[in-house]
């Protein structure tokens, strides 16, 4: 018994198989992560597995604000009066139309500013960066951003997104 397929049917099958293979490959390479607007389910008692140790920014009255970074996403340790502190998402890379990976992330306190640098790269592309941004703050609330290279001047950033 022979089954004859039309040209349109064979193209549809080839496209379906290719799409499935690409989706499978992408999920294996990228792994599974939190949805973009999710927060990691951590409390102050359990420090998330950040790329580098959390960094503390000294603020007024001898207090400090802690920051952590993982997969080019920056988190701040926050908590309301009487509530348990938790890590909240502060900055994340800008969206891009192709799958991307984190290739540059830095978090440091230089004695004056908390300095953050994040950069992503499209999968299969070389160099850096598909998205790039550097942030700095002296108090953890008011931020400046530099969206390109070090030659661009710092600009005041509105509410972090």
CORKANOR-V492803 format. One record per backbone hydrogen bond with DSSP energy under -0.5 kcal/mol. NH is the residue of the N-H (numbers start at 1). CO is the residue of the C=O. Records with the same first field share a line. If there is no record, write none. Layout:
BEGIN
NH = CO, CO
END
This chain:
BEGIN
4 = 2
5 = 3
10 = 6
11 = 7
12 = 8
13 = 9
14 = 10
15 = 11
16 = 12
17 = 13
18 = 14
19 = 15
20 = 16
21 = 17
22 = 18
23 = 19
24 = 20
25 = 21
26 = 22
27 = 23
28 = 24
29 = 25
30 = 26
31 = 27
38 = 35
42 = 40
44 = 85
46 = 43
47 = 45
50 = 48
51 = 69
52 = 69
55 = 67
57 = 65
58 = 56
59 = 63
62 = 59
63 = 60
65 = 57
67 = 55
68 = 75
70 = 73
73 = 70
74 = 91
75 = 68
76 = 88
77 = 66
78 = 76, 86
83 = 80
86 = 78
87 = 42
88 = 76
90 = 74
91 = 74
101 = 121
103 = 119
104 = 119
106 = 117
108 = 115
110 = 108, 113
114 = 137
115 = 108, 113
116 = 135
117 = 106
118 = 133
119 = 104
120 = 131
121 = 101
123 = 99
125 = 122
129 = 120
130 = 120
131 = 120
133 = 118
134 = 146
135 = 116
136 = 144
137 = 114
138 = 142
143 = 141, 157
144 = 136
145 = 155
146 = 134
152 = 149
155 = 145
157 = 143
END
